[in-house]
Amino acid sequence: MKRSSHSKIKNTIILFELLARQVTADVVSGKDPSPALKILKEYFKPTTQLARDLVLYQTLLKERYKSKDKAESLIGTILELRKRIDKAQLAKDKYSIVREIKNHYDLKSFFETNLTEYRIYASIYNLLEGVTFSDPAKAVTAKFSIIEHITRKSVSKVQDETDLVVEEYKKQDEEIRLLAYKMMLD
């Protein structure tokens, strides 16, 4: 059975993010006009299949829900919307955008950039590209990674809760703090 794997070159959100970063790098280095900006404007116009695909990726990245049921419903809706995208045109657009990038930049160094959200990008790609047929276990892993991402608390909320606990801890008597500390160690 053919094993499907993630491809940075075929991942819409990675193409978009790397191009956006390249625009910044071009501006900082004085390269005006930026070829990356021209590529972004041409391939991610609202009417393109790449732009429609990008909206689905961004929705899964940005939405936050407290319940797993809502997260699963969102994923189901996204998968239904993904079926409406012209996959042949999307593949053609991805091929063309990579060719454009190759004309202006070294592909190897362009795609070497570390992305902090790479794991979730890959999970979304695997789910949207339908790895279910080639590797159902990978599809389940991707889906659960996305659900965890959607239902996780934002970093600021977790930090606020931690700060509240620390403040409450500091208000306690020294004996209670020592007892709590001993209990945590045990």
C-alpha positions, 0 to 999 in steps of 0.5 A: 500500500502506498504511504502518503506523507506531508509535502511542504510544496503541496501545502497551501498554508505553508506556501502562503506563509513562506511567501508572506515571510519572503515579502518581509525578507525582500523588503528588509533587503531592499528588493523592491518590488518583491517577487513574492508579493507579486506571486501572492497577489496573483495566486491568492486572489479571492477567486482562485482555488488556492485562496478558497483552500487557504480560507479552509486552512485558516479557519481550522487554525484560528477557530477555538471551541470549548467542546469537541463536538463543535470542533468535529462539526467544524471539521466535517463542514470544512471537509464538505466545503473542500469537496467543492474546490476544483482539485484539478485546478488547485493542483495546477495552481500549486504547480504553477506557484511553485514554478514561479517561486523557483523562477525567483528563489532557490527552492531548497532554501525557500522551503528550509524555513522552520515553522512553529505551527508545522505539526498542525499545518501537516495535520490539516494537509493530511486531513484535507488531502484525503489520506484516509484511503492510503493510511486511515491511522494517519487520518485519525491522528491528523483529525485528533491533532486538529481537534486538540488544536481547536479545543486548546486554551489560548496561551494567554488564558492559561497564563492568566489562570496560572497567575491567579493560582500563584497569587492565591498561593502567595496569600496563604499562611507560610504553614499552608504554603509549606504543606502545599509544597510538601504535598506537591513534592510527594 
